């Protein structure tokens, strides 16, 4: 049967690589746009993470899904598992984990999670002074 | 085998820990953004990070407690859940993070204009 060999066009198996590619490209795009509006080191973290994640999601994962690259498993001792499979497995580990780490750190720095709250204090006060007459009027 | 490759394979948990820490930072940052700006995109991003974190924690920890006895105990519904839930969580989490990030970024542009 032909349908057994090829997944149907609208099935989850066929859509998932496309979804992953779209998500990878989107992460790159949004990371780049976010990096434009943020500070030096935050932008570097965001861009490094977005590049790694974009590479991982847009290239590596669809290749794994398509079966071009074989899944590494420590129990299987096929002749292939020594060379290229292991290498790609390490590339995947590095790209995904380092990518999420850098991207997460970048977003946390963008959110000023390590900054002191006193830096934001004047803005909170300004918001209150704007809000209070409105509240009294209501 | 190359000793460098061997250590990387054996210390795979270290890399996974880096990924989990990164996702945790992403979730914390998203929560901080959501409280600061009260934009729904950041909330979406935090939810996505939590979903991704759950799936990743399960994938990292599953080799330690999944065996035949455990699979027999949870029955066919549980087995199909263990097979179906992680990809679903991974997909939804990724979509949530990307969507939330996009909407937050767009919100920032509108705010600055």
gemmi code that builds the backbone of each chain (N, CA, C; Angstrom):
import gemmi

chains = {
    "A": [
        ("UNK", (0.842, -1.200, 0.000), (0.000, 0.000, 0.000), (0.876, 1.249, 0.000)),
        ("UNK", (0.483, 2.208, -0.846), (1.238, 3.443, -0.875), (1.008, 4.284, 0.366)),
        ("UNK", (-0.238, 4.222, 0.859), (-0.564, 5.095, 1.985), (0.180, 4.671, 3.247)),
        ("UNK", (0.640, 3.423, 3.277), (1.394, 2.990, 4.440), (2.803, 3.572, 4.414)),
        ("UNK", (3.330, 3.786, 3.202), (4.686, 4.290, 3.102), (4.754, 5.795, 3.348)),
        ("UNK", (3.805, 6.541, 2.761), (3.834, 7.988, 2.918), (2.744, 8.422, 3.882)),
        ("UNK", (3.072, 9.254, 4.843), (2.007, 9.775, 5.713), (1.079, 10.680, 4.915)),
        ("UNK", (-0.212, 10.632, 5.198), (-1.153, 11.502, 4.499), (-0.768, 12.964, 4.689)),
        ("UNK", (-1.115, 13.784, 3.721), (-0.617, 15.154, 3.691), (-1.088, 15.967, 4.888)),
        ("UNK", (-2.300, 15.710, 5.374), (-2.862, 16.533, 6.444), (-2.706, 15.884, 7.817)),
        ("UNK", (-1.894, 14.864, 7.919), (-1.786, 14.176, 9.206), (-0.830, 14.919, 10.131)),
        ("UNK", (-0.810, 14.500, 11.383), (0.063, 15.138, 12.366), (1.524, 14.948, 11.970)),
        ("UNK", (1.840, 13.759, 11.445), (3.230, 13.481, 11.082), (3.715, 14.412, 9.983)),
        ("UNK", (2.798, 14.758, 9.059), (3.217, 15.615, 7.961), (3.264, 17.073, 8.387)),
        ("UNK", (2.403, 17.439, 9.331), (2.313, 18.851, 9.708), (3.417, 19.223, 10.685)),
        ("UNK", (3.836, 18.279, 11.520), (4.757, 18.599, 12.608), (6.087, 19.213, 12.137)),
        ("UNK", (6.754, 18.643, 11.107), (7.987, 19.300, 10.662), (7.759, 20.719, 10.175)),
        ("UNK", (6.637, 20.931, 9.458), (6.338, 22.278, 8.970), (6.152, 23.224, 10.150)),
        ("UNK", (5.404, 22.738, 11.146), (5.188, 23.529, 12.363), (6.522, 23.889, 13.012)),
        ("UNK", (7.414, 22.902, 13.104), (8.710, 23.146, 13.741), (9.526, 24.169, 12.957)),
        ("UNK", (9.482, 24.049, 11.607), (10.236, 25.002, 10.792), (9.693, 26.411, 10.983)),
        ("UNK", (8.347, 26.528, 10.956), (7.734, 27.846, 11.125), (8.108, 28.431, 12.482)),
        ("UNK", (8.055, 27.592, 13.518), (8.364, 28.067, 14.866), (9.830, 28.496, 14.965)),
        ("UNK", (10.736, 27.726, 14.367), (12.152, 28.084, 14.412), (12.418, 29.414, 13.743)),
        ("UNK", (11.829, 29.611, 12.553), (12.032, 30.867, 11.835), (11.431, 32.028, 12.618)),
        ("UNK", (10.280, 31.772, 13.242), (9.598, 32.815, 14.012), (10.418, 33.219, 15.226)),
        ("UNK", (11.020, 32.222, 15.895), (11.859, 32.538, 17.061), (13.012, 33.437, 16.639)),
        ("UNK", (13.626, 33.117, 15.504), (14.719, 33.939, 14.990), (14.240, 35.358, 14.733)),
        ("UNK", (13.098, 35.471, 14.048), (12.577, 36.772, 13.650), (12.233, 37.621, 14.863)),
        ("UNK", (11.476, 37.027, 15.786), (11.026, 37.778, 16.967), (12.207, 38.097, 17.867)),
        ("UNK", (13.149, 37.148, 17.996), (14.338, 37.402, 18.797), (15.132, 38.563, 18.233)),
        ("UNK", (15.235, 38.631, 16.927), (15.972, 39.712, 16.287), (15.289, 41.054, 16.531)),
        ("UNK", (13.953, 41.053, 16.394), (13.229, 42.309, 16.591), (13.283, 42.746, 18.039)),
        ("UNK", (13.234, 41.769, 18.958), (13.307, 42.096, 20.385), (14.703, 42.597, 20.731)),
        ("UNK", (15.718, 42.015, 20.080), (17.095, 42.394, 20.379), (17.381, 43.817, 19.928)),
        ("UNK", (16.655, 44.303, 18.923), (16.887, 45.661, 18.443), (16.541, 46.703, 19.492)),
        ("UNK", (15.555, 46.391, 20.340), (15.061, 47.386, 21.285), (15.667, 47.219, 22.668)),
        ("UNK", (16.612, 46.291, 22.834), (17.139, 46.066, 24.180), (18.638, 46.355, 24.210)),
        ("UNK", (19.198, 46.266, 25.399), (20.593, 46.644, 25.621), (21.576, 45.718, 24.944)),
        ("UNK", (22.871, 46.046, 25.141), (23.933, 45.374, 24.391), (23.983, 43.886, 24.720)),
        ("UNK", (24.170, 43.582, 26.032), (24.380, 42.177, 26.388), (23.089, 41.382, 26.289)),
        ("UNK", (21.971, 42.040, 26.593), (20.691, 41.363, 26.438), (20.473, 40.968, 24.989)),
        ("UNK", (20.807, 41.893, 24.081), (20.635, 41.611, 22.660), (21.527, 40.456, 22.226)),
        ("UNK", (22.771, 40.450, 22.747), (23.684, 39.356, 22.363), (23.162, 38.016, 22.843)),
        ("UNK", (22.715, 37.973, 24.102), (22.165, 36.716, 24.650), (20.972, 36.256, 23.824)),
        ("UNK", (20.047, 37.203, 23.572), (18.835, 36.855, 22.831), (19.180, 36.346, 21.447)),
        ("UNK", (20.118, 37.029, 20.772), (20.424, 36.634, 19.396), (21.139, 35.285, 19.357)),
        ("UNK", (22.077, 35.069, 20.310), (22.781, 33.781, 20.331), (21.794, 32.648, 20.575)),
        ("UNK", (20.898, 32.842, 21.558), (19.900, 31.813, 21.841), (18.962, 31.603, 20.673)),
        ("UNK", (18.532, 32.716, 20.051), (17.583, 32.594, 18.945), (18.226, 31.899, 17.753)),
        ("UNK", (19.514, 32.189, 17.508), (20.200, 31.531, 16.387), (20.286, 30.021, 16.623)),
        ("UNK", (20.698, 29.650, 17.850), (20.827, 28.217, 18.155), (19.473, 27.525, 18.069)),
        ("UNK", (18.438, 28.171, 18.646), (17.112, 27.560, 18.638), (16.550, 27.493, 17.224)),
        ("UNK", (16.795, 28.560, 16.455), (16.324, 28.562, 15.073), (16.971, 27.438, 14.275)),
        ("UNK", (18.283, 27.275, 14.472), (18.983, 26.171, 13.807), (18.416, 24.830, 14.257)),
        ("UNK", (18.206, 24.696, 15.570), (17.710, 23.421, 16.097), (16.312, 23.098, 15.619)),
        ("UNK", (15.422, 24.099, 15.694), (14.022, 23.811, 15.375), (13.760, 23.814, 13.877)),
        ("UNK", (14.461, 24.686, 13.132), (14.148, 24.803, 11.702), (14.910, 23.781, 10.862)),
        ("UNK", (16.068, 23.307, 11.335), (16.845, 22.365, 10.526), (16.954, 20.978, 11.165)),
        ("UNK", (17.413, 20.963, 12.436), (17.736, 19.663, 13.042), (16.494, 18.812, 13.286)),
        ("UNK", (15.480, 19.411, 13.969), (14.321, 18.615, 14.349), (13.546, 18.087, 13.148)),
        ("UNK", (13.302, 18.918, 12.082), (12.644, 18.345, 10.902), (13.442, 17.224, 10.258)),
        ("UNK", (14.794, 17.328, 10.324), (15.603, 16.256, 9.748), (15.448, 14.971, 10.557)),
        ("UNK", (15.331, 15.125, 11.887), (15.067, 13.942, 12.711), (13.693, 13.371, 12.414)),
        ("UNK", (12.709, 14.283, 12.249), (11.337, 13.823, 11.983), (11.259, 13.117, 10.636)),
        ("UNK", (12.013, 13.636, 9.666), (11.952, 13.059, 8.325), (12.732, 11.758, 8.217)),
        ("UNK", (13.552, 11.461, 9.246), (14.318, 10.232, 9.207), (15.641, 10.346, 8.490)),
        ("UNK", (16.045, 11.587, 8.139), (17.360, 11.776, 7.534), (18.441, 11.481, 8.567)),
        ("UNK", (18.198, 11.985, 9.792), (19.091, 11.675, 10.902), (18.402, 10.648, 11.785)),
        ("UNK", (19.169, 9.691, 12.264), (18.585, 8.633, 13.085), (18.691, 8.994, 14.559)),
        ("UNK", (17.649, 8.573, 15.294), (17.627, 8.835, 16.730), (18.724, 8.031, 17.425)),
        ("UNK", (19.466, 8.692, 18.294), (20.516, 7.994, 19.027), (19.923, 7.288, 20.237)),
        ("UNK", (20.307, 6.040, 20.453), (19.919, 5.365, 21.694), (21.114, 4.570, 22.193)),
        ("UNK", (21.383, 4.662, 23.492), (22.609, 4.035, 24.008), (22.598, 2.512, 23.903)),
        ("UNK", (21.394, 1.899, 23.808), (21.347, 0.438, 23.787), (21.649, -0.135, 22.408)),
        ("UNK", (21.251, 0.591, 21.363), (21.439, 0.066, 20.011), (22.918, 0.102, 19.626)),
        ("UNK", (23.412, -0.996, 19.099), (24.809, -1.055, 18.696), (24.916, -1.346, 17.208)),
        ("UNK", (24.251, -0.517, 16.425), (24.376, -0.665, 14.981), (25.706, -0.020, 14.567)),
        ("UNK", (26.241, -0.386, 13.410), (27.507, 0.209, 12.982), (27.391, 1.715, 12.786)),
        ("UNK", (26.142, 2.189, 12.548), (25.974, 3.619, 12.325), (26.106, 4.413, 13.611)),
        ("UNK", (25.762, 3.757, 14.747), (25.607, 4.530, 15.973), (26.928, 5.098, 16.467)),
        ("UNK", (28.055, 4.610, 15.935), (29.333, 5.116, 16.427), (29.621, 6.506, 15.894)),
        ("UNK", (29.428, 6.698, 14.620), (29.903, 7.932, 13.994), (28.904, 9.048, 13.902)),
        ("UNK", (28.210, 9.070, 12.771), (27.421, 10.258, 12.466), (26.237, 10.415, 13.406)),
        ("UNK", (25.615, 9.301, 13.807), (24.451, 9.399, 14.683), (24.841, 10.060, 15.996)),
        ("UNK", (25.978, 9.628, 16.541), (26.452, 10.189, 17.803), (26.781, 11.662, 17.649)),
        ("UNK", (27.448, 11.979, 16.542), (27.810, 13.380, 16.303), (26.592, 14.276, 16.232)),
        ("UNK", (25.577, 13.843, 15.453), (24.375, 14.666, 15.333), (23.633, 14.749, 16.646)),
        ("UNK", (23.678, 13.651, 17.424), (23.029, 13.680, 18.734), (23.662, 14.747, 19.620)),
        ("UNK", (24.993, 14.832, 19.575), (25.683, 15.830, 20.397), (25.360, 17.232, 19.897)),
        ("UNK", (25.315, 17.381, 18.564), (24.966, 18.697, 18.009), (23.576, 19.118, 18.473)),
        ("UNK", (22.638, 18.135, 18.463), (21.272, 18.443, 18.885), (21.240, 18.830, 20.361)),
        ("UNK", (21.931, 18.039, 21.187), (21.980, 18.342, 22.631), (22.500, 19.754, 22.872)),
        ("UNK", (23.621, 20.070, 22.212), (24.235, 21.376, 22.397), (23.297, 22.481, 21.931)),
        ("UNK", (22.771, 22.325, 20.706), (21.989, 23.408, 20.117), (20.737, 23.680, 20.939)),
        ("UNK", (19.987, 22.635, 21.277), (18.726, 22.855, 21.971), (18.941, 23.358, 23.393)),
        ("UNK", (19.817, 22.696, 24.142), (19.954, 23.074, 25.550), (20.644, 24.415, 25.718)),
        ("UNK", (21.769, 24.609, 24.990), (22.441, 25.900, 25.083), (21.555, 27.006, 24.540)),
        ("UNK", (20.809, 26.680, 23.484), (19.896, 27.669, 22.916), (18.851, 28.113, 23.909)),
        ("UNK", (18.198, 27.161, 24.572), (17.176, 27.542, 25.554), (17.803, 28.290, 26.717)),
        ("UNK", (19.007, 27.864, 27.117), (19.657, 28.534, 28.239), (19.948, 29.995, 27.909)),
        ("UNK", (20.554, 30.228, 26.735), (20.913, 31.594, 26.360), (19.667, 32.439, 26.137)),
        ("UNK", (18.667, 31.839, 25.466), (17.450, 32.586, 25.161), (16.698, 32.932, 26.448)),
        ("UNK", (16.623, 31.946, 27.365), (15.954, 32.195, 28.640), (16.669, 33.273, 29.436)),
        ("UNK", (18.012, 33.223, 29.444), (18.764, 34.265, 30.144), (18.523, 35.620, 29.501)),
        ("UNK", (18.468, 35.636, 28.160), (18.220, 36.897, 27.469), (16.864, 37.477, 27.815)),
        ("UNK", (15.820, 36.624, 27.817), (14.479, 37.107, 28.145), (14.433, 37.570, 29.595)),
        ("UNK", (15.121, 36.823, 30.492), (15.139, 37.222, 31.901), (15.838, 38.564, 32.067)),
        ("UNK", (16.920, 38.790, 31.303), (17.607, 40.077, 31.372), (16.752, 41.177, 30.770)),
        ("UNK", (16.032, 40.837, 29.703), (15.122, 41.805, 29.086), (14.017, 42.201, 30.066)),
        ("UNK", (13.569, 41.223, 30.874), (12.518, 41.492, 31.855), (13.083, 42.142, 33.103)),
        ("UNK", (14.413, 42.380, 33.130), (15.066, 43.034, 34.259), (14.849, 42.249, 35.546)),
        ("UNK", (15.009, 40.924, 35.434), (14.690, 40.083, 36.586), (15.780, 40.170, 37.637)),
        ("UNK", (17.009, 40.540, 37.220), (18.095, 40.643, 38.178), (18.285, 42.064, 38.662)),
        ("UNK", (17.576, 43.013, 38.051), (17.726, 44.411, 38.447), (17.039, 44.688, 39.771)),
        ("UNK", (17.450, 45.799, 40.388), (16.835, 46.148, 41.667), (15.468, 46.783, 41.417)),
        ("UNK", (14.534, 46.588, 42.324), (13.211, 47.161, 42.121), (13.202, 48.680, 42.215)),
        ("UNK", (14.260, 49.286, 42.812), (14.256, 50.734, 42.947), (14.359, 51.422, 41.595)),
        ("UNK", (14.918, 50.713, 40.597), (15.033, 51.300, 39.272), (13.664, 51.501, 38.640)),
        ("UNK", (12.710, 50.697, 39.048), (11.380, 50.818, 38.456), (10.445, 51.661, 39.309)),
        ("UNK", (10.922, 52.051, 40.492), (10.040, 52.718, 41.451), (9.436, 54.018, 40.920)),
        ("UNK", (10.237, 54.921, 40.272), (9.644, 56.173, 39.821), (8.505, 55.965, 38.840)),
        ("UNK", (8.634, 54.936, 37.972), (7.600, 54.706, 36.969), (6.295, 54.293, 37.630)),
        ("UNK", (6.421, 53.466, 38.690), (5.217, 53.034, 39.398), (4.537, 54.240, 40.027)),
        ("UNK", (5.366, 55.161, 40.602), (4.802, 56.346, 41.224), (4.098, 57.220, 40.195)),
        ("UNK", (4.711, 57.354, 38.997), (4.118, 58.177, 37.955), (2.784, 57.595, 37.512)),
        ("UNK", (2.721, 56.269, 37.427), (1.470, 55.640, 37.019), (0.367, 55.924, 38.029)),
        ("UNK", (0.764, 55.914, 39.304), (-0.242, 56.144, 40.349), (-0.776, 57.569, 40.288)),
        ("UNK", (0.151, 58.535, 40.047), (-0.323, 59.908, 40.015), (-1.237, 60.141, 38.814)),
        ("UNK", (-0.994, 59.404, 37.736), (-1.884, 59.553, 36.580), (-3.226, 58.904, 36.881)),
        ("UNK", (-3.139, 57.769, 37.558), (-4.360, 56.988, 37.756), (-5.294, 57.628, 38.786)),
        ("UNK", (-4.717, 58.307, 39.793), (-5.571, 58.691, 40.915), (-6.687, 59.687, 40.559)),
        ("UNK", (-6.425, 60.730, 39.736), (-7.551, 61.620, 39.422), (-8.640, 60.916, 38.625)),
        ("UNK", (-8.197, 59.975, 37.783), (-9.172, 59.224, 37.001), (-10.090, 58.417, 37.919)),
        ("UNK", (-9.466, 57.847, 38.950), (-10.260, 57.034, 39.873), (-11.229, 57.904, 40.673)),
        ("UNK", (-10.736, 59.085, 41.087), (-11.609, 59.944, 41.875), (-12.762, 60.458, 41.012)),
        ("UNK", (-12.469, 60.685, 39.725), (-13.526, 61.147, 38.832), (-14.575, 60.061, 38.628)),
        ("UNK", (-14.093, 58.812, 38.598), (-15.040, 57.720, 38.411), (-15.798, 57.474, 39.699)),
    ],
    "B": [
        ("UNK", (36.312, 5.148, 21.583), (35.608, 6.402, 21.314), (36.429, 7.565, 21.842)),
        ("UNK", (36.254, 8.679, 21.206), (36.908, 9.894, 21.648), (36.501, 10.225, 23.089)),
        ("UNK", (37.474, 10.459, 23.992), (37.106, 10.718, 25.401), (36.226, 11.939, 25.566)),
        ("UNK", (36.425, 12.934, 24.701), (35.599, 14.141, 24.805), (34.137, 13.804, 24.523)),
        ("UNK", (33.928, 13.030, 23.436), (32.555, 12.637, 23.092), (31.944, 11.813, 24.215)),
        ("UNK", (32.776, 10.946, 24.799), (32.269, 10.067, 25.850), (31.781, 10.869, 27.047)),
        ("UNK", (32.576, 11.869, 27.442), (32.149, 12.668, 28.593), (30.862, 13.418, 28.261)),
        ("UNK", (30.762, 13.922, 27.016), (29.553, 14.676, 26.660), (28.331, 13.764, 26.746)),
        ("UNK", (28.495, 12.519, 26.267), (27.358, 11.602, 26.322), (27.026, 11.240, 27.763)),
        ("UNK", (28.076, 10.984, 28.556), (27.813, 10.583, 29.941), (27.299, 11.727, 30.795)),
        ("UNK", (27.711, 12.950, 30.439), (27.253, 14.108, 31.202), (26.064, 14.768, 30.502)),
        ("UNK", (25.257, 13.948, 29.829), (24.108, 14.504, 29.128), (23.163, 15.224, 30.060)),
        ("UNK", (23.120, 14.757, 31.301), (22.231, 15.375, 32.288), (22.606, 16.832, 32.524)),
        ("UNK", (23.906, 17.130, 32.392), (24.373, 18.497, 32.590), (23.756, 19.429, 31.546)),
        ("UNK", (23.756, 18.963, 30.283), (23.166, 19.762, 29.219), (21.671, 19.922, 29.434)),
        ("UNK", (21.031, 18.817, 29.823), (19.600, 18.901, 30.089), (19.315, 19.886, 31.205)),
        ("UNK", (20.204, 19.895, 32.215), (20.019, 20.839, 33.316), (20.128, 22.270, 32.803)),
        ("UNK", (21.079, 22.508, 31.877), (21.205, 23.853, 31.310), (19.914, 24.254, 30.603)),
        ("UNK", (19.349, 23.308, 29.843), (18.094, 23.604, 29.148), (16.966, 23.885, 30.116)),
        ("UNK", (16.892, 23.093, 31.181), (15.816, 23.280, 32.165), (15.979, 24.618, 32.881)),
        ("UNK", (17.239, 24.963, 33.223), (17.482, 26.251, 33.889), (17.082, 27.399, 32.955)),
        ("UNK", (17.445, 27.262, 31.670), (17.083, 28.301, 30.713), (15.587, 28.469, 30.609)),
        ("UNK", (14.860, 27.353, 30.553), (13.400, 27.435, 30.466), (12.818, 28.053, 31.730)),
        ("UNK", (13.408, 27.701, 32.881), (12.946, 28.305, 34.131), (13.155, 29.804, 34.136)),
        ("UNK", (14.325, 30.243, 33.652), (14.592, 31.681, 33.569), (13.605, 32.355, 32.633)),
        ("UNK", (13.318, 31.672, 31.504), (12.354, 32.212, 30.539), (10.986, 32.381, 31.192)),
        ("UNK", (10.573, 31.352, 31.950), (9.272, 31.432, 32.628), (9.255, 32.542, 33.663)),
        ("UNK", (10.342, 32.676, 34.442), (10.406, 33.732, 35.455), (10.362, 35.110, 34.808)),
        ("UNK", (11.140, 35.253, 33.721), (11.141, 36.530, 33.015), (9.769, 36.856, 32.460)),
        ("UNK", (9.091, 35.834, 31.924), (7.759, 36.049, 31.370), (6.782, 36.452, 32.471)),
        ("UNK", (6.909, 35.817, 33.642), (6.016, 36.174, 34.756), (6.271, 37.617, 35.199)),
        ("UNK", (7.557, 37.988, 35.266), (7.887, 39.354, 35.651), (7.307, 40.347, 34.636)),
        ("UNK", (7.450, 40.022, 33.336), (6.895, 40.893, 32.290), (5.385, 40.997, 32.412)),
        ("UNK", (4.752, 39.837, 32.706), (3.295, 39.831, 32.796), (2.838, 40.704, 33.955)),
        ("UNK", (3.576, 40.692, 35.063), (3.168, 41.511, 36.214), (3.473, 42.977, 35.983)),
        ("UNK", (4.564, 43.228, 35.222), (4.984, 44.606, 35.002), (4.073, 45.317, 34.006)),
        ("UNK", (3.819, 44.650, 32.896), (3.078, 45.299, 31.808), (1.630, 44.854, 31.728)),
        ("UNK", (1.296, 43.794, 32.392), (-0.049, 43.228, 32.332), (-0.489, 42.987, 30.890)),
        ("UNK", (0.430, 42.380, 30.096), (0.076, 42.008, 28.728), (-0.177, 40.505, 28.692)),
        ("UNK", (-1.175, 40.118, 27.914), (-1.524, 38.691, 27.916), (-0.464, 37.857, 27.207)),
        ("UNK", (0.342, 38.498, 26.359), (1.379, 37.750, 25.661), (2.387, 37.138, 26.619)),
        ("UNK", (2.738, 37.896, 27.657), (3.711, 37.373, 28.623), (3.125, 36.208, 29.402)),
        ("UNK", (1.832, 36.306, 29.708), (1.188, 35.191, 30.404), (1.220, 33.940, 29.547)),
        ("UNK", (0.964, 34.138, 28.238), (1.023, 33.016, 27.294), (2.427, 32.423, 27.263)),
        ("UNK", (3.419, 33.318, 27.268), (4.804, 32.863, 27.222), (5.127, 32.042, 28.477)),
        ("UNK", (4.655, 32.526, 29.643), (4.920, 31.792, 30.881), (4.251, 30.426, 30.843)),
        ("UNK", (3.009, 30.373, 30.346), (2.307, 29.086, 30.258), (3.047, 28.134, 29.328)),
        ("UNK", (3.522, 28.675, 28.195), (4.278, 27.850, 27.261), (5.548, 27.323, 27.885)),
        ("UNK", (6.243, 28.187, 28.637), (7.487, 27.762, 29.283), (7.207, 26.657, 30.293)),
        ("UNK", (6.075, 26.782, 31.027), (5.755, 25.760, 32.016), (5.442, 24.429, 31.321)),
        ("UNK", (4.683, 24.491, 30.198), (4.360, 23.263, 29.477), (5.629, 22.584, 28.959)),
        ("UNK", (6.525, 23.412, 28.380), (7.779, 22.875, 27.844), (8.634, 22.283, 28.961)),
        ("UNK", (8.622, 22.965, 30.110), (9.398, 22.512, 31.259), (8.877, 21.169, 31.759)),
        ("UNK", (7.546, 21.045, 31.828), (6.947, 19.785, 32.274), (7.363, 18.639, 31.363)),
        ("UNK", (7.210, 18.863, 30.036), (7.539, 17.797, 29.091), (9.014, 17.435, 29.179)),
        ("UNK", (9.855, 18.463, 29.313), (11.298, 18.208, 29.345), (11.698, 17.460, 30.613)),
        ("UNK", (11.088, 17.859, 31.737), (11.380, 17.157, 32.990), (10.965, 15.699, 32.887)),
        ("UNK", (9.791, 15.478, 32.249), (9.345, 14.090, 32.099), (10.325, 13.301, 31.238)),
        ("UNK", (10.758, 13.915, 30.113), (11.653, 13.201, 29.202), (12.988, 12.913, 29.885)),
        ("UNK", (13.470, 13.882, 30.684), (14.757, 13.677, 31.359), (14.643, 12.592, 32.426)),
        ("UNK", (13.499, 12.594, 33.143), (13.408, 11.698, 34.297), (12.809, 10.336, 33.959)),
        ("UNK", (12.191, 10.201, 32.766), (11.474, 8.950, 32.487), (12.366, 7.708, 32.468)),
        ("UNK", (13.621, 7.773, 31.987), (14.411, 6.526, 32.015), (14.641, 5.978, 33.415)),
        ("UNK", (14.459, 6.822, 34.444), (14.770, 6.377, 35.801), (13.615, 5.632, 36.457)),
        ("UNK", (12.377, 5.869, 36.007), (11.291, 5.174, 36.697), (10.341, 4.415, 35.771)),
        ("UNK", (10.504, 4.547, 34.439), (9.634, 3.812, 33.529), (10.203, 2.408, 33.328)),
        ("UNK", (9.467, 1.393, 33.750), (9.840, 0.013, 33.422), (8.551, -0.789, 33.190)),
        ("UNK", (8.698, -2.071, 32.966), (7.533, -2.880, 32.587), (6.484, -2.937, 33.698)),
        ("UNK", (6.954, -3.037, 34.950), (6.018, -3.076, 36.073), (5.176, -1.808, 36.124)),
        ("UNK", (5.868, -0.675, 35.948), (5.189, 0.610, 36.009), (4.151, 0.716, 34.888)),
        ("UNK", (4.546, 0.275, 33.675), (3.630, 0.345, 32.536), (2.428, -0.559, 32.759)),
        ("UNK", (2.668, -1.725, 33.375), (1.569, -2.660, 33.647), (0.607, -2.064, 34.662)),
        ("UNK", (1.142, -1.318, 35.605), (0.324, -0.769, 36.687), (-0.603, 0.327, 36.188)),
        ("UNK", (-0.121, 1.181, 35.273), (-0.942, 2.319, 34.869), (-1.927, 1.956, 33.767)),
        ("UNK", (-1.806, 0.753, 33.181), (-2.821, 0.310, 32.241), (-2.699, 0.957, 30.874)),
        ("UNK", (-3.561, 0.529, 29.921), (-3.450, 1.022, 28.532), (-3.676, 2.515, 28.409)),
        ("UNK", (-4.612, 3.073, 29.202), (-4.859, 4.514, 29.106), (-3.624, 5.288, 29.550)),
        ("UNK", (-3.017, 4.849, 30.647), (-1.811, 5.506, 31.138), (-0.670, 5.401, 30.147)),
        ("UNK", (-0.538, 4.234, 29.517), (0.540, 4.050, 28.544), (0.350, 4.996, 27.365)),
        ("UNK", (-0.898, 5.090, 26.879), (-1.114, 5.997, 25.756), (-0.918, 7.443, 26.184)),
        ("UNK", (-1.207, 7.735, 27.466), (-0.946, 9.095, 27.955), (0.547, 9.388, 27.960)),
        ("UNK", (1.354, 8.425, 28.427), (2.796, 8.669, 28.456), (3.362, 8.824, 27.049)),
        ("UNK", (2.702, 8.188, 26.061), (3.202, 8.344, 24.698), (2.678, 9.611, 24.041)),
        ("UNK", (1.436, 9.993, 24.400), (0.812, 11.107, 23.695), (1.042, 12.462, 24.321)),
        ("UNK", (1.150, 12.503, 25.650), (1.211, 13.805, 26.320), (2.499, 14.585, 26.054)),
        ("UNK", (3.704, 13.969, 26.155), (4.922, 14.780, 25.977), (5.010, 15.509, 24.637)),
        ("UNK", (4.722, 14.838, 23.485), (4.754, 15.606, 22.239), (3.734, 16.728, 22.219)),
        ("UNK", (2.536, 16.461, 22.784), (1.501, 17.493, 22.831), (1.987, 18.688, 23.646)),
        ("UNK", (2.575, 18.403, 24.829), (3.078, 19.477, 25.688), (4.202, 20.239, 24.996)),
        ("UNK", (5.090, 19.498, 24.316), (6.197, 20.150, 23.607), (5.664, 21.084, 22.528)),
        ("UNK", (4.674, 20.577, 21.755), (4.125, 21.378, 20.665), (3.429, 22.620, 21.204)),
        ("UNK", (2.527, 22.411, 22.187), (1.770, 23.535, 22.724), (2.691, 24.525, 23.426)),
        ("UNK", (3.702, 24.009, 24.138), (4.619, 24.896, 24.840), (5.399, 25.764, 23.882)),
        ("UNK", (5.905, 25.159, 22.821), (6.668, 25.928, 21.832), (5.780, 26.979, 21.191)),
        ("UNK", (4.557, 26.568, 20.818), (3.635, 27.512, 20.196), (3.310, 28.651, 21.158)),
        ("UNK", (3.102, 28.314, 22.444), (2.779, 29.340, 23.427), (3.915, 30.331, 23.591)),
        ("UNK", (5.139, 29.817, 23.666), (6.283, 30.715, 23.861), (6.434, 31.649, 22.668)),
        ("UNK", (6.349, 31.063, 21.462), (6.574, 31.889, 20.273), (5.456, 32.911, 20.112)),
        ("UNK", (4.228, 32.477, 20.321), (3.091, 33.387, 20.194), (3.174, 34.503, 21.234)),
        ("UNK", (3.487, 34.107, 22.481), (3.574, 35.096, 23.545), (4.686, 36.091, 23.290)),
        ("UNK", (5.832, 35.587, 22.829), (6.968, 36.461, 22.546), (6.608, 37.449, 21.451)),
        ("UNK", (5.936, 36.944, 20.426), (5.568, 37.797, 19.296), (4.606, 38.893, 19.745)),
        ("UNK", (3.602, 38.495, 20.509), (2.614, 39.498, 20.914), (3.228, 40.495, 21.888)),
        ("UNK", (4.155, 40.023, 22.734), (4.814, 40.950, 23.659), (5.664, 41.950, 22.894)),
        ("UNK", (6.359, 41.452, 21.870), (7.219, 42.325, 21.081), (6.380, 43.361, 20.332)),
        ("UNK", (5.259, 42.909, 19.784), (4.374, 43.830, 19.060), (3.805, 44.869, 20.021)),
        ("UNK", (3.464, 44.389, 21.227), (2.922, 45.290, 22.247), (3.945, 46.363, 22.614)),
        ("UNK", (5.242, 45.944, 22.707), (6.309, 46.896, 23.012), (6.395, 47.967, 21.926)),
        ("UNK", (6.285, 47.545, 20.655), (6.369, 48.506, 19.537), (5.238, 49.512, 19.633)),
        ("UNK", (4.025, 49.017, 19.892), (2.862, 49.906, 19.976), (3.038, 50.879, 21.124)),
        ("UNK", (3.590, 50.376, 22.231), (3.758, 51.206, 23.421), (4.747, 52.342, 23.175)),
        ("UNK", (5.805, 52.067, 22.419), (6.856, 53.076, 22.221), (6.448, 54.140, 21.219)),
        ("UNK", (5.491, 53.779, 20.354), (5.138, 54.696, 19.266), (4.500, 55.957, 19.811)),
    ],
}
model = gemmi.Model(1)
for chain_id, residues in chains.items():
    chain = gemmi.Chain(chain_id)
    for i, (resn, *xyz) in enumerate(residues, 1):
        res = gemmi.Residue()
        res.name, res.seqid = resn, gemmi.SeqId(i, " ")
        for name, pos in zip(("N", "CA", "C"), xyz):
            atom = gemmi.Atom()
            atom.name, atom.element = name, gemmi.Element(name[0])
            atom.pos, atom.b_iso = gemmi.Position(*pos), 0.0
            res.add_atom(atom)
        chain.add_residue(res)
    model.add_chain(chain)
structure = gemmi.Structure()
structure.add_model(model)
structure.setup_entities()
